């Protein structure tokens, strides 16, 4: 039970959580020593998606707005960072922040119509935004058109000068991304404990009541969109360097849906949930379900089903089916997502055996 | 040139309008935007394709079977997915229908593969008939216009005179009051989804005849149809058709002038309309009560 304000705004609820967080961070920092390099690549993608899911959760889970256009912000981040480095010769971090700020500006702009919209209308408006960004990028030559662009060397110093400091290889990128991700996740958790975070949550719970209590809806709704888009921009900037090559169709509607699924599967309104959801969905999409026919029992079963009723080539679509089933199951059985399951387990064991 | 662009735009617009009506019927009754609508139509079209091309049967077998299948598919989705969800939020509903979309798309890709196919459709896009002097309509256009008029008339009669139609309107106004009046609301939802799936499947077959058939082919038409529905106002069925026609004409003329920007006209339009007049051109404005 919380007794005063400072207990409520503390970053870590108890020493135990702090200790476990430190242990987990140490584990993450030593991880490259005992895992093969393909897994490092996967971890990089997971961390990029964690940043994005945390940002999207600020918007969807904490402020209660819906966005189906986050692939658009993600694309702005990816293209902005790469182009900032190749054309303007920015160092990586400066380009990343600049691109993320551009994404945040677009988030602010999209936040303006959001003041009047809610629910499905907002979903459609953001969806339209995401698709528009995808098409615009695909048409302009500076963005590489439909052919896509290759990310420049990841340079922490000024590119093509004496003080360049190029980082190459998945492991080094892993450390860079890990530091950025950790900082952003802590920042998000911190933000939710401030006046701004509480304003977001009050808008989610009831925007009219929030307005009556003196929360400025215009400021906080657009701010929420901007912050969320900033996170998406940072994630996009890092993503470009993780995969090395991207084209406009990387950032399609399915990706936006995937992002929303991460947040919903993980648990709305919880930073931990966003991390869990992003990890699970990314692992399923990029690793486990990619070669589903090689799985021990399920794979053989699916191949035989495919032979009998479907086509074996089409089995690659299984990840879509699995994802759809997960989405449906989460809404029907566990609307709070993985975080909800965790809460229930915790509650059960708290008073065990009673 | 002007006339043919206009006719073409009107025909595509009517097609968007028909599909938008499918979205609007569900939205009016259960306040769900059915993101799976496009994929429901896509699967139904694939069933028609399967009967026509793989089994080589006549269209007189294929289309009734497809129609029946689409109705059952709509009812099944309502029964299996929406009904078990207890008091879902708006976001929950969106996730649910998006999940259904992914599921259907995955199943279609699994069954029929991702490569593009030609849909054998009876009405050709090339053969034209001059119905009015000086104006050439191709068969597809005639089919769309005829079918839109038939469907709109049937819908009007259904909602105005038939008992299920009146029950449906009552459910749209107030679910609880309708329940108290003895209307089986669950059955109404089921009928709604079946009807919507049917209209969507018909529109989807027309879209497939224009473009190619693959598991993604309904994504963009769905977006445009939704734009049309929002343009006209999601709660007004004639409004949706008119919105579709406006969108079709705007898109066709815009696409003629700047072909490379044609794909984003609908999305820019949707954002503009939603921002300026969220309730659409023909619907009454809706104010949230505390």
Contacts between the chains, C-beta under 8 A, distances in Angstrom:
chain1	res1	chain2	res2	distance
A	60	B	91	6.8
A	66	B	90	7.3
A	66	B	91	5.7
A	66	B	94	6.6
A	68	B	94	7.9
A	112	B	275	7.6
A	113	B	271	6.9
A	113	B	274	6.3
A	113	B	275	4.0
A	116	B	275	7.1
A	116	B	278	5.8
A	117	B	274	6.1
A	117	B	275	7.9
A	117	B	278	5.7
A	118	B	90	7.6
A	118	B	288	7.9
A	119	B	90	4.0
A	120	B	27	7.4
A	120	B	32	7.8
A	120	B	33	3.8
A	120	B	90	6.6
A	120	B	94	6.7
A	121	B	230	7.2
A	121	B	274	5.6
A	121	B	278	5.7
A	123	B	33	6.9
A	123	B	94	5.5
A	124	B	33	7.1
A	124	B	226	6.0
A	124	B	227	7.9
A	124	B	230	6.6
A	124	B	270	6.4
A	124	B	274	6.8
A	125	B	270	6.9
A	125	B	271	5.5
A	125	B	274	4.8
A	125	B	275	7.4
A	127	B	223	7.2
A	128	B	223	7.3
A	128	B	227	7.4
A	128	B	266	7.9
A	128	B	267	3.9
A	128	B	268	7.6
A	128	B	270	4.6
A	128	B	271	5.1
A	129	B	267	7.6
A	129	B	271	6.5
A	131	B	223	6.8
A	131	B	264	7.3
A	131	B	267	5.2
A	132	B	264	5.0
A	132	B	267	4.6
A	132	B	268	6.4
A	132	B	271	7.5
A	135	B	263	5.2
A	135	B	264	4.6
A	135	B	267	7.7
A	136	B	264	7.0
A	139	B	260	5.7
A	139	B	261	7.2
A	208	B	288	7.6
A	208	B	290	5.3
A	253	B	219	6.7
A	254	B	102	8.0
A	257	B	98	5.4
A	257	B	102	7.1
A	260	B	95	6.9
A	260	B	98	7.5
A	261	B	95	7.1
A	261	B	98	7.7
A	264	B	91	7.3
A	264	B	95	5.2
A	268	B	91	7.5
A	306	B	110	7.1
A	309	B	111	7.6
A	310	B	110	4.6
A	310	B	111	5.0
A	311	B	110	6.9
A	311	B	111	6.7
A	311	B	112	7.5
A	311	B	113	5.7
A	313	B	113	5.8
A	314	B	109	5.3
A	314	B	110	4.0
A	314	B	111	6.4
A	314	B	112	7.1
A	314	B	113	5.1
A	314	B	114	7.3
A	315	B	110	6.4
A	316	B	109	7.6
A	316	B	114	8.0
A	317	B	105	7.5
A	317	B	106	4.4
A	317	B	107	7.7
A	317	B	108	8.0
A	317	B	109	3.4
A	317	B	110	4.8
A	317	B	114	7.5
A	317	B	215	7.6
A	318	B	106	6.7
A	318	B	110	6.8
A	319	B	106	7.5
A	320	B	102	4.9
A	320	B	103	7.4
A	320	B	105	5.7
A	320	B	106	3.3
A	320	B	109	6.9
A	321	B	102	7.3
A	321	B	103	5.7
A	321	B	106	3.6
A	321	B	107	6.2
A	321	B	110	7.0
A	322	B	106	7.9
A	323	B	99	7.6
A	323	B	102	5.2
A	323	B	106	7.8
A	324	B	99	4.5
A	324	B	100	6.6
A	324	B	101	7.2
A	324	B	102	3.5
A	324	B	103	3.2
A	324	B	104	7.7
A	324	B	105	7.9
A	324	B	106	6.2
A	325	B	99	7.2
A	325	B	103	6.4
A	326	B	99	7.5
A	327	B	95	5.3
A	327	B	96	7.1
A	327	B	98	6.3
A	327	B	99	3.1
A	327	B	102	6.8
A	328	B	81	5.7
A	328	B	96	6.0
A	328	B	99	4.1
A	328	B	100	6.8
A	328	B	103	7.1
A	330	B	95	7.2
A	331	B	85	5.6
A	331	B	88	6.0
A	331	B	92	4.7
A	331	B	93	7.9
A	331	B	95	5.3
A	331	B	96	4.7
A	331	B	99	7.2
A	332	B	81	7.5
A	332	B	84	4.9
A	332	B	85	5.1
A	332	B	96	7.6
A	335	B	88	7.2
A	335	B	89	7.6
A	335	B	92	6.0
